[in-house]
Amino acid sequence: MEAAADTSLAECPQCQEVVDHTIIKRKKIGLGEDILVKCEECQAVHTIVIRPPKATSINTTLSDGRESFNEEIEVDRDEDISVGDMFEHNEITWKVTRIDNSQSRPQENLPATEISSMWAARSDRTIVGVTMTDGEFSESGKIECEPDRVFSCGSIIKFADSKWRVRAIHTGKGRTLNGSRMAYEIRRIYLHPQDNVGR
């Protein structure tokens, strides 16, 4: 019994629609491939040329907590990039927060070749500023956590080998004494000793 021939869906230049094709021959060309195929509808033979897209570099400011640095991020030339897109770079996940066109104006979406600058923030972890107040003494620190960790005013957390009550949360838009926020929304949390509820 003969093995079934390899088939693939492709656009036929004669039929001008996507139909099944029988693969006759494959030839590696650099990082791409030329594939000789025969249309199963009209029997026309043609070559499908597959090449990896060319790359372009985008000047990108990467923010990891309070630290920022510039990198050239390589992307496919034919790629569209949007605010909110996620990408991997140096084994870290980043989220695009801003893209600028050639006039340095922010846009929501642009082809990679039209982006003059891009900004991205680390999205696989977040650093939250902490102020611990015990009476008249205050001390600062940081909590490194998942971006979706929830902090709630009034809740008890363990930090710096002690239990603390979350007194307030500052989001950058203001301080609140009520409610909950995810870590990525928080600039700073204010902690008081667990037993000092009224302070």
C-alpha positions in Angstrom: 0.0 0.0 0.0 1.4 3.4 -1.0 1.9 6.1 1.7 -0.5 9.0 1.2 1.2 12.0 -0.4 1.8 15.1 1.7 -0.9 17.7 1.1 -1.2 21.3 2.2 -3.7 24.1 1.8 -2.4 27.0 -0.4 -3.6 29.6 -2.8 -3.6 28.4 -6.4 -2.6 31.1 -8.9 -4.9 29.5 -11.5 -8.0 28.8 -9.4 -7.4 32.1 -7.4 -8.6 30.4 -4.2 -7.2 28.4 -1.3 -7.4 24.7 -2.1 -5.6 21.4 -1.3 -2.2 20.9 -3.0 0.0 17.9 -3.3 3.6 18.5 -2.2 5.9 17.3 -5.0 9.3 18.5 -3.7 10.8 20.6 -0.9 14.1 22.6 -1.2 15.8 24.4 1.7 16.9 27.9 0.8 18.8 29.6 3.7 16.3 29.8 6.6 13.4 29.4 4.2 12.1 26.8 1.8 10.8 26.5 -1.8 8.0 23.9 -2.1 6.9 22.6 -5.5 3.2 21.7 -5.4 0.3 20.6 -7.6 -3.2 21.9 -7.3 -5.7 19.1 -6.7 -8.4 21.1 -8.4 -6.9 22.3 -11.7 -3.6 20.2 -11.6 -1.5 23.3 -12.1 2.1 23.0 -10.8 3.7 26.0 -9.0 6.2 26.9 -6.4 5.4 28.3 -2.9 8.2 30.4 -1.6 8.5 30.6 2.2 11.0 33.0 3.7 11.3 34.2 7.3 10.3 37.9 7.6 13.1 40.4 7.7 13.8 42.0 11.1 13.9 45.6 12.2 15.1 47.0 15.6 13.0 49.4 17.7 14.6 51.7 20.3 12.9 50.6 23.5 12.9 51.9 27.1 12.4 48.9 29.4 11.2 49.7 33.0 11.7 47.2 35.7 10.3 48.7 38.9 12.0 52.0 39.4 14.9 51.2 37.0 14.7 51.9 33.3 17.2 51.2 30.5 17.3 51.3 26.7 17.5 48.3 24.5 17.2 47.7 20.8 14.3 45.1 20.4 14.3 43.1 17.2 10.9 42.4 15.7 9.6 41.2 12.3 9.3 44.1 9.8 5.8 43.1 8.9 4.6 43.0 12.5 1.9 45.4 13.9 2.6 46.4 17.5 -0.1 47.7 19.9 -0.1 49.2 23.4 -0.8 46.3 25.7 1.1 43.7 23.6 3.3 41.3 25.6 6.8 40.1 24.5 9.7 38.1 25.9 13.2 39.7 26.1 16.1 38.2 28.0 13.8 35.6 29.6 11.6 38.4 31.1 8.0 39.2 30.0 7.4 42.8 29.1 4.2 44.7 28.3 4.2 47.6 25.7 3.0 50.8 27.5 3.6 53.3 24.7 4.6 53.5 21.0 5.6 56.7 19.2 5.5 57.5 15.5 8.1 59.4 13.6 6.8 62.7 14.9 7.2 61.4 18.5 3.4 61.3 18.9 1.9 58.4 20.9 -0.2 55.9 19.0 -2.2 52.8 20.0 -1.1 50.6 17.1 1.6 50.9 14.5 3.5 48.8 12.0 7.0 48.0 13.4 8.7 50.0 10.6 6.8 53.2 11.6 7.7 53.1 15.3 10.4 55.5 16.3 10.4 54.7 20.1 8.7 52.2 22.3 8.3 51.8 26.1 7.5 48.6 28.0 7.2 47.6 31.6 8.1 44.3 33.2 4.9 42.3 33.6 6.0 39.0 35.2 6.8 40.6 38.6 6.1 43.9 40.3 8.0 45.8 43.0 5.7 47.6 45.5 7.1 50.3 47.8 6.4 49.8 51.5 6.5 52.2 54.5 6.3 50.6 57.9 5.3 52.9 60.7 5.6 51.9 64.4 4.8 54.9 66.6 7.1 57.7 65.5 9.5 55.5 63.7 9.1 54.8 59.9 11.2 52.5 57.7 11.0 51.9 54.0 11.2 48.6 52.1 10.0 46.8 49.0 7.9 43.8 48.2 8.6 41.8 45.0 5.5 39.9 44.0 3.3 38.8 41.1 1.5 41.7 39.4 -1.9 40.3 40.2 -1.3 39.8 43.9 -4.1 41.6 45.8 -3.4 43.9 48.8 -6.4 45.0 50.9 -6.6 47.8 53.4 -7.1 46.3 56.9 -5.6 42.9 56.0 -2.6 41.4 57.8 0.6 40.6 55.9 3.9 39.2 56.9 6.8 41.5 56.0 10.4 41.8 57.4 9.8 38.9 59.9 6.8 40.7 61.5 3.0 40.8 61.0 1.7 44.1 59.8 -1.7 45.6 59.0 -2.2 47.3 55.7 -3.2 50.8 56.8 -3.4 52.5 53.4 -2.6 52.0 49.7 -1.2 54.7 47.4 -1.8 54.1 43.6 -0.1 57.2 42.3 -3.5 58.9 41.9 -4.1 59.2 45.6 -4.1 57.3 48.9 -7.0 55.1 50.1 -7.8 53.6 53.5 -10.4 51.3 52.1 -10.7 48.6 49.4 -8.2 46.4 47.5 -5.8 46.9 44.7 -3.6 44.6 42.6 0.1 45.0 43.0 0.7 46.4 39.5 -1.7 49.3 40.4 0.1 50.2 43.6 3.0 52.7 44.1 3.3 52.2 47.9 1.5 50.5 50.8 1.6 51.8 54.3 1.9 49.3 57.1 1.3 49.6 60.9 1.9 47.0 63.5 -0.8 44.3 63.6 -2.1 45.3 67.0 -2.2 49.1 66.3 -5.6 49.2 64.7 -6.6 52.7 65.7 -3.5 54.5 64.7 
